[in-house]
Amino acid sequence: MSSNGIGPWRISDAQPGMVVDERDQPVARLHWQGKKASNIARANRNRLAIIAAPEGLEVAVFVYEALLRHPVDAWRIRADGQKSLCLLRGFIAKATGRSEQEVQEFHEGVVAGELECAT
């Protein structure tokens, strides 16, 4: 698959097993074996996950940056606050092919730039 499109993605009208971007360029091809209901159900779940991926990444980035803007207080240093940041950072890293450290440094820079502009 050669698409550089980041979404939105959909199932091709011409090729039902193909996920395409807004320019009808292939993003992913779904494969399943046989006609077993469990194989078809798994392919459908994969299809939905692939189609939702761009919006999922957008939501993860939005929430991650919102949490980074949160002042370092009792919530942010509690285990659940740290776990939320770590889970989101890990998801963003997987989705973008960056290391978690790169994700953290980049988004902390984005948030710091916004805060500097606001003052």
N, CA and C atoms as a LAMMPS dump frame, in Angstrom:
ITEM: TIMESTEP
0
ITEM: NUMBER OF ATOMS
357
ITEM: BOX BOUNDS ff ff ff
-5.0000000000000000e+02 5.0000000000000000e+02
-5.0000000000000000e+02 5.0000000000000000e+02
-5.0000000000000000e+02 5.0000000000000000e+02
ITEM: ATOMS id mol type element x y z
1 1 1 N 0.848 -1.168 0
2 1 2 C 0 0 0
3 1 3 C 0.894 1.232 0
4 2 1 N 0.548 2.203 -0.787
5 2 2 C 1.442 3.328 -0.975
6 2 3 C 0.88 4.669 -0.543
7 3 1 N -0.275 4.706 0.028
8 3 2 C -0.896 5.979 0.36
9 3 3 C -0.166 6.676 1.496
10 4 1 N -0.042 7.985 1.376
11 4 2 C 0.469 8.801 2.467
12 4 3 C -0.668 9.519 3.171
13 5 1 N -1.9 9.206 2.775
14 5 2 C -3.058 9.868 3.356
15 5 3 C -3.221 9.548 4.823
16 6 1 N -3.584 10.542 5.594
17 6 2 C -3.777 10.359 7.016
18 6 3 C -5.261 10.262 7.329
19 7 1 N -6.09 10.163 6.361
20 7 2 C -7.51 9.989 6.599
21 7 3 C -8.274 11.148 5.998
22 8 1 N -9.549 11.068 5.921
23 8 2 C -10.347 9.921 6.355
24 8 3 C -10.21 8.744 5.398
25 9 1 N -10.381 7.572 5.954
26 9 2 C -10.29 6.339 5.175
27 9 3 C -11.659 5.69 5.092
28 10 1 N -11.85 4.856 4.063
29 10 2 C -13.129 4.16 3.872
30 10 3 C -12.879 2.897 3.071
31 11 1 N -13.897 2.055 2.991
32 11 2 C -13.831 0.852 2.162
33 11 3 C -14.115 1.268 0.721
34 12 1 N -13.317 0.77 -0.196
35 12 2 C -13.488 1.082 -1.608
36 12 3 C -14.816 0.534 -2.117
37 13 1 N -15.498 1.344 -2.91
38 13 2 C -16.732 0.873 -3.537
39 13 3 C -16.421 -0.172 -4.604
40 14 1 N -15.316 0.015 -5.304
41 14 2 C -14.955 -0.879 -6.405
42 14 3 C -14.334 -2.187 -5.918
43 15 1 N -13.617 -2.148 -4.782
44 15 2 C -12.933 -3.325 -4.245
45 15 3 C -13.265 -3.445 -2.759
46 16 1 N -14.273 -4.212 -2.382
47 16 2 C -14.743 -4.265 -0.997
48 16 3 C -13.689 -4.652 0.044
49 17 1 N -12.62 -5.328 -0.321
50 17 2 C -11.587 -5.683 0.646
51 17 3 C -10.499 -4.641 0.782
52 18 1 N -10.622 -3.52 0.088
53 18 2 C -9.573 -2.507 0.069
54 18 3 C -10.001 -1.275 0.858
55 19 1 N -9.117 -0.81 1.757
56 19 2 C -9.322 0.448 2.465
57 19 3 C -8.564 1.511 1.665
58 20 1 N -9.246 2.622 1.358
59 20 2 C -8.652 3.679 0.54
60 20 3 C -8.75 5.022 1.251
61 21 1 N -7.893 5.948 0.816
62 21 2 C -7.937 7.291 1.379
63 21 3 C -8.903 8.154 0.565
64 22 1 N -8.906 9.444 0.84
65 22 2 C -9.864 10.336 0.172
66 22 3 C -9.606 10.486 -1.32
67 23 1 N -8.402 10.092 -1.785
68 23 2 C -8.091 10.145 -3.226
69 23 3 C -8.25 8.769 -3.875
70 24 1 N -8.874 7.837 -3.18
71 24 2 C -9.063 6.455 -3.625
72 24 3 C -7.735 5.706 -3.771
73 25 1 N -6.699 6.139 -3.038
74 25 2 C -5.425 5.434 -3.033
75 25 3 C -5.455 4.365 -1.949
76 26 1 N -4.922 3.172 -2.211
77 26 2 C -4.965 2.086 -1.235
78 26 3 C -4.202 2.404 0.048
79 27 1 N -4.798 2.052 1.164
80 27 2 C -4.183 2.195 2.478
81 27 3 C -3.913 0.814 3.058
82 28 1 N -4.873 -0.086 2.921
83 28 2 C -4.737 -1.448 3.456
84 28 3 C -5.651 -2.384 2.679
85 29 1 N -5.255 -3.628 2.641
86 29 2 C -6.087 -4.648 2.007
87 29 3 C -6.454 -5.669 3.086
88 30 1 N -7.725 -5.976 3.187
89 30 2 C -8.198 -6.941 4.172
90 30 3 C -8.2 -8.336 3.57
91 31 1 N -7.711 -9.278 4.339
92 31 2 C -7.693 -10.673 3.9
93 31 3 C -8.365 -11.533 4.953
94 32 1 N -9.099 -12.513 4.523
95 32 2 C -9.623 -13.534 5.414
96 32 3 C -9.751 -14.816 4.629
97 33 1 N -9.689 -15.904 5.355
98 33 2 C -9.741 -17.202 4.692
99 33 3 C -11.095 -17.847 4.907
100 34 1 N -11.611 -18.399 3.83
101 34 2 C -12.86 -19.152 3.91
102 34 3 C -14.05 -18.279 4.215
103 35 1 N -15.142 -18.961 4.488
104 35 2 C -16.388 -18.254 4.736
105 35 3 C -16.863 -18.448 6.168
106 36 1 N -15.946 -18.882 7.061
107 36 2 C -16.333 -19.048 8.458
108 36 3 C -16.752 -17.708 9.032
109 37 1 N -17.824 -17.728 9.789
110 37 2 C -18.344 -16.495 10.377
111 37 3 C -17.299 -15.81 11.247
112 38 1 N -16.489 -16.567 11.978
113 38 2 C -15.492 -15.96 12.863
114 38 3 C -14.417 -15.228 12.053
115 39 1 N -14.029 -15.774 10.892
116 39 2 C -13.039 -15.097 10.042
117 39 3 C -13.6 -13.811 9.456
118 40 1 N -14.84 -13.86 9.024
119 40 2 C -15.476 -12.671 8.459
120 40 3 C -15.68 -11.619 9.541
121 41 1 N -16.069 -12.045 10.735
122 41 2 C -16.256 -11.105 11.845
123 41 3 C -14.931 -10.437 12.214
124 42 1 N -13.849 -11.198 12.252
125 42 2 C -12.534 -10.631 12.563
126 42 3 C -12.123 -9.635 11.483
127 43 1 N -12.349 -9.959 10.217
128 43 2 C -12.022 -9.04 9.124
129 43 3 C -12.826 -7.746 9.254
130 44 1 N -14.091 -7.865 9.641
131 44 2 C -14.924 -6.667 9.816
132 44 3 C -14.428 -5.807 10.972
133 45 1 N -14.01 -6.436 12.083
134 45 2 C -13.45 -5.671 13.212
135 45 3 C -12.169 -4.958 12.777
136 46 1 N -11.32 -5.656 12.028
137 46 2 C -10.094 -5.04 11.539
138 46 3 C -10.408 -3.868 10.616
139 47 1 N -11.399 -4.06 9.761
140 47 2 C -11.806 -2.998 8.837
141 47 3 C -12.214 -1.754 9.604
142 48 1 N -13.025 -1.93 10.634
143 48 2 C -13.488 -0.787 11.421
144 48 3 C -12.329 -0.113 12.157
145 49 1 N -11.393 -0.901 12.682
146 49 2 C -10.235 -0.332 13.376
147 49 3 C -9.367 0.471 12.409
148 50 1 N -9.161 -0.047 11.208
149 50 2 C -8.339 0.648 10.215
150 50 3 C -9.009 1.963 9.808
151 51 1 N -10.301 1.923 9.572
152 51 2 C -11.019 3.131 9.158
153 51 3 C -10.996 4.186 10.265
154 52 1 N -11.067 3.773 11.527
155 52 2 C -11.096 4.707 12.655
156 52 3 C -9.708 5.219 13.045
157 53 1 N -8.646 4.612 12.531
158 53 2 C -7.286 4.942 12.97
159 53 3 C -6.928 6.424 12.862
160 54 1 N -7.176 7.09 11.752
161 54 2 C -6.783 8.511 11.675
162 54 3 C -7.464 9.375 12.741
163 55 1 N -8.758 9.149 12.947
164 55 2 C -9.471 9.924 13.958
165 55 3 C -9.004 9.534 15.362
166 56 1 N -8.674 8.265 15.551
167 56 2 C -8.151 7.816 16.852
168 56 3 C -6.848 8.518 17.19
169 57 1 N -5.968 8.65 16.198
170 57 2 C -4.713 9.359 16.417
171 57 3 C -4.972 10.828 16.725
172 58 1 N -5.882 11.437 16.001
173 58 2 C -6.202 12.845 16.236
174 58 3 C -6.72 13.059 17.659
175 59 1 N -7.583 12.176 18.125
176 59 2 C -8.117 12.269 19.487
177 59 3 C -6.993 12.07 20.506
178 60 1 N -6.141 11.075 20.271
179 60 2 C -5.05 10.8 21.208
180 60 3 C -4.124 12.005 21.335
181 61 1 N -3.778 12.634 20.221
182 61 2 C -2.906 13.813 20.254
183 61 3 C -3.594 14.965 20.994
184 62 1 N -4.866 15.17 20.708
185 62 2 C -5.611 16.253 21.361
186 62 3 C -5.628 16.061 22.876
187 63 1 N -5.95 14.85 23.323
188 63 2 C -6.042 14.576 24.763
189 63 3 C -4.652 14.634 25.399
190 64 1 N -3.643 14.07 24.73
191 64 2 C -2.281 14.093 25.262
192 64 3 C -1.813 15.529 25.486
193 65 1 N -2.01 16.387 24.49
194 65 2 C -1.6 17.779 24.639
195 65 3 C -2.428 18.5 25.7
196 66 1 N -3.708 18.17 25.806
197 66 2 C -4.538 18.772 26.857
198 66 3 C -4.014 18.369 28.237
199 67 1 N -3.626 17.112 28.391
200 67 2 C -3.08 16.665 29.676
201 67 3 C -1.732 17.32 29.953
202 68 1 N -0.924 17.517 28.924
203 68 2 C 0.36 18.191 29.127
204 68 3 C 0.162 19.641 29.556
205 69 1 N -0.935 20.256 29.123
206 69 2 C -1.225 21.642 29.524
207 69 3 C -1.685 21.717 30.972
208 70 1 N -2.162 20.606 31.498
209 70 2 C -2.641 20.553 32.88
210 70 3 C -1.471 20.855 33.806
211 71 1 N -1.674 21.719 34.78
212 71 2 C -0.55 22.036 35.665
213 71 3 C -0.056 20.79 36.408
214 72 1 N 1.225 20.814 36.731
215 72 2 C 1.796 19.703 37.495
216 72 3 C 1.289 19.866 38.923
217 73 1 N 0.249 19.105 39.238
218 73 2 C -0.363 19.176 40.559
219 73 3 C -0.644 17.756 41.041
220 74 1 N -1.478 17.647 42.033
221 74 2 C -1.759 16.336 42.626
222 74 3 C -2.31 15.351 41.6
223 75 1 N -3.187 15.824 40.682
224 75 2 C -3.734 14.889 39.683
225 75 3 C -2.635 14.376 38.77
226 76 1 N -1.816 15.269 38.259
227 76 2 C -0.832 14.883 37.247
228 76 3 C 0.251 13.969 37.804
229 77 1 N 0.568 14.071 39.069
230 77 2 C 1.621 13.212 39.625
231 77 3 C 1.065 11.914 40.205
232 78 1 N -0.262 11.807 40.323
233 78 2 C -0.844 10.543 40.778
234 78 3 C -0.631 9.476 39.72
235 79 1 N -0.705 8.232 40.137
236 79 2 C -0.458 7.104 39.228
237 79 3 C -1.401 7.117 38.032
238 80 1 N -2.682 7.44 38.227
239 80 2 C -3.606 7.403 37.091
240 80 3 C -3.332 8.537 36.107
241 81 1 N -2.88 9.672 36.578
242 81 2 C -2.503 10.753 35.666
243 81 3 C -1.291 10.374 34.836
244 82 1 N -0.297 9.794 35.472
245 82 2 C 0.903 9.355 34.759
246 82 3 C 0.582 8.215 33.794
247 83 1 N -0.292 7.301 34.232
248 83 2 C -0.659 6.181 33.357
249 83 3 C -1.377 6.698 32.112
250 84 1 N -2.25 7.676 32.273
251 84 2 C -2.953 8.25 31.121
252 84 3 C -1.966 8.843 30.128
253 85 1 N -1.008 9.614 30.632
254 85 2 C 0.005 10.208 29.762
255 85 3 C 0.822 9.13 29.059
256 86 1 N 1.225 8.101 29.794
257 86 2 C 2.053 7.027 29.219
258 86 3 C 1.302 6.239 28.155
259 87 1 N 0.035 5.914 28.412
260 87 2 C -0.758 5.164 27.433
261 87 3 C -0.949 5.97 26.151
262 88 1 N -1.278 7.223 26.285
263 88 2 C -1.466 8.073 25.103
264 88 3 C -0.161 8.245 24.335
265 89 1 N 0.934 8.492 25.058
266 89 2 C 2.24 8.656 24.407
267 89 3 C 2.627 7.382 23.664
268 90 1 N 2.383 6.222 24.27
269 90 2 C 2.685 4.948 23.616
270 90 3 C 1.858 4.737 22.358
271 91 1 N 0.579 5.079 22.423
272 91 2 C -0.298 4.945 21.252
273 91 3 C 0.171 5.852 20.121
274 92 1 N 0.475 7.102 20.454
275 92 2 C 0.926 8.055 19.438
276 92 3 C 2.239 7.578 18.819
277 93 1 N 3.131 7.053 19.643
278 93 2 C 4.416 6.547 19.133
279 93 3 C 4.195 5.407 18.14
280 94 1 N 3.348 4.459 18.492
281 94 2 C 3.059 3.34 17.575
282 94 3 C 2.427 3.829 16.282
283 95 1 N 1.498 4.756 16.399
284 95 2 C 0.764 5.225 15.224
285 95 3 C 1.613 6.081 14.294
286 96 1 N 2.668 6.709 14.822
287 96 2 C 3.474 7.618 14.004
288 96 3 C 4.857 7.065 13.677
289 97 1 N 5.23 5.953 14.294
290 97 2 C 6.548 5.378 14.051
291 97 3 C 7.668 6.115 14.766
292 98 1 N 7.325 6.925 15.736
293 98 2 C 8.329 7.642 16.528
294 98 3 C 8.577 6.893 17.833
295 99 1 N 9.664 7.238 18.5
296 99 2 C 9.896 6.696 19.836
297 99 3 C 9.018 7.467 20.825
298 100 1 N 8.78 6.892 21.983
299 100 2 C 7.986 7.597 22.988
300 100 3 C 8.683 8.883 23.425
301 101 1 N 10.008 8.841 23.49
302 101 2 C 10.765 10.037 23.856
303 101 3 C 10.572 11.149 22.819
304 102 1 N 10.613 10.775 21.541
305 102 2 C 10.391 11.768 20.477
306 102 3 C 8.995 12.371 20.568
307 103 1 N 8.004 11.53 20.84
308 103 2 C 6.624 12.013 20.977
309 103 3 C 6.535 13.005 22.126
310 104 1 N 7.108 12.634 23.269
311 104 2 C 7.044 13.503 24.444
312 104 3 C 7.721 14.841 24.172
313 105 1 N 8.923 14.802 23.622
314 105 2 C 9.651 16.043 23.367
315 105 3 C 8.92 16.935 22.36
316 106 1 N 8.392 16.325 21.296
317 106 2 C 7.688 17.104 20.282
318 106 3 C 6.46 17.794 20.873
319 107 1 N 5.613 17.034 21.567
320 107 2 C 4.353 17.601 22.062
321 107 3 C 4.573 18.536 23.246
322 108 1 N 5.597 18.297 24.05
323 108 2 C 5.934 19.272 25.093
324 108 3 C 6.363 20.582 24.443
325 109 1 N 7.086 20.494 23.31
326 109 2 C 7.475 21.702 22.577
327 109 3 C 6.269 22.436 22.026
328 110 1 N 5.303 21.68 21.485
329 110 2 C 4.076 22.304 20.963
330 110 3 C 3.368 23.055 22.079
331 111 1 N 3.201 22.386 23.214
332 111 2 C 2.486 22.998 24.34
333 111 3 C 3.272 24.192 24.887
334 112 1 N 4.589 24.075 25.008
335 112 2 C 5.41 25.187 25.517
336 112 3 C 5.321 26.38 24.575
337 113 1 N 5.328 26.121 23.26
338 113 2 C 5.199 27.212 22.295
339 113 3 C 3.886 27.94 22.424
340 114 1 N 2.804 27.183 22.668
341 114 2 C 1.494 27.795 22.844
342 114 3 C 1.478 28.654 24.1
343 115 1 N 2.09 28.133 25.161
344 115 2 C 2.073 28.872 26.424
345 115 3 C 2.907 30.144 26.319
346 116 1 N 4.03 30.099 25.603
347 116 2 C 4.856 31.284 25.43
348 116 3 C 4.11 32.34 24.624
349 117 1 N 3.367 31.9 23.611
350 117 2 C 2.605 32.84 22.786
351 117 3 C 1.48 33.481 23.575
352 118 1 N 0.938 32.744 24.552
353 118 2 C -0.198 33.244 25.322
354 118 3 C 0.229 34.304 26.336
355 119 1 N 1.517 34.314 26.698
356 119 2 C 1.947 35.275 27.727
357 119 3 C 2.383 36.577 27.139
